[in-house]
Amino acid sequence: MGTKEKLRERFLKMPSDFTFEEMQRLLEGYGYERSDKGRTSGSRVIFKNGDKRPIMLHKPHPGNIVRLYAIKQVMEDLRESGLIK
């Protein structure tokens, strides 16, 4: 099993210590690209993938751990896009 597959398996288990960098790598593996909304975006980050619905996340601070509600939201968005089952 490769690195991307391991990351996907980890994500599907909804770990409580999933980092923002892991989330970014996961989404990039599904073809999403990070897009900051400019200087006024603050911690908001948008991931775009062609005609699929964009995924918006708040970059966690002061730590680096993505909150469980955000993991659930991303999982739902990926399921609706047909990228995961």
Buried (B, 14 or more C-beta within 10 A) or exposed (E): EEEEEEBBEBBEEEBEEBBBEBBBBBBBBBEBEEEEEEEEEEEEBBBBBEEBEEBBBEBBEEEEBBBEEBBEBBBEBBEEBEBBE
